[in-house]
Amino acid sequence: MTDARVSEVESERDTQASEVESERDTQVSGAGTETAERGRESTQNCPDCGGQIVRDESQAERHCAECGRVVDSDGFDRGPEWRAYSHEERTEKSRVGAPQTELLHDKGLSTKIGWRDEDAKGNSLSGRKRRQLQRLRTWNERYRASDSKDRNLRQALGEIDRMASALGLPTNVRETASVIYRRALDDGLLPGRSIEGVATAALYAAARLDGVARSLDEMLTVSRVPELELQRTYSYITRELDLQVPPTHPGEYIGRFASELDCRDETERQARNLVEEAVEAGVHSGKHPVGIAASALYGAGQLTGEKMTQEAVSDVASVSKVTIRNRYREVMRAAVGETG
């Protein structure tokens, strides 16, 4: 290689090194500028009230947390580029999967093959492709419940969902019941007990833990196990799992009973006051909370002048009229002693 060629190679190498160094300095400078800008944003105050400026990524703007003035609306909108005005549109346009949930045995992380025999363009598949897709669906379902634990969970969680739907329990109670059942399964508490019994006991415990009261009689109306088995299973799992289940407050039944009886708001408020006074007086100690709630609602109807029969309250609360009459005297006596 000649001296001229060597000089040319060295000059080219020096030029490339200078360009890399210049680019690196530019990136460092840009990062420093961005950091400084973020620092100014975090310390900037509202020009009107002096409040703190916060960034709202969903609206692509910065506004005052105190007065709501929009300071800057030229930011990047990091949300989806599409709009949806209903749950169906949102589900159709979204390109992500469902969130992880305890209500499914695989927590919703497995693959599900759709039932439509169409390709990506909406064209119908040939007979050979449809048969192949059907075989893939069959094997996919078998793989999702490949061992006994998965099959046990699928049956139990389906039972929990069925009973919760019949009782009108919200999603958070179903999630709690699913977690309790998973714990019982992992700790080996199921041998010798039925899946339906443990599932019912888990749902009953979850309803009490989350403050959505359902009586034992209501659980038995949707369960497939006898009362004695449910009581024994409930006591067993609460003891073995160390579940700190609080005693049921009679006030948790007032809202549902008042809604089913179509009571006025004034009557419902009066019933809640009667329940609180009865609890403070200790009337509920050793008594069924459903009976206390039913008698308080009946007593509230008497005080507010709303016509309400003992038979109607008895049908809604699933307690006898004798229980309502006995608890009614105790609740009203506690209220008179409180006011007197």
KATARA-V443632 format. One line per field, one symbol per residue. burial: I if it has 9 or more other C-alpha atoms within 8 Angstrom, else O. A space follows every 50 residues. Layout:
burial: ???
//
This chain:
burial: OOOOOIOOOOOOOOOOOOOOOOOOOOOOOOOOOOOOOOOOOOOOIIOOOO IIIIOIIOOIIIIIIOOOOIIOOOOOOOOOOOOOOOOOIIOOOOOOOOOO OIIIIOIIOOOOOOOOOIOOOOOOIOOOOIOOIOOOIOOIOOOIIOOOOI IIIIIIIOIIIOIIOOIOIOOOIIIIIIIIIIIIIOOOOIOOOOIIIIII IIIIIIIIIOOIIIOOOIIIOIIOIOOOIIIOIIOOIIOOOOOOOOOIOI IIIIIOIIOOIOIOOOIIOIIIOIIIIIIOOOIIOOOOIIIIIIIIIIII IIOIOIOIOIOIIIOIIOIOIOIIIOIIOIIIOIIOOOOO
//
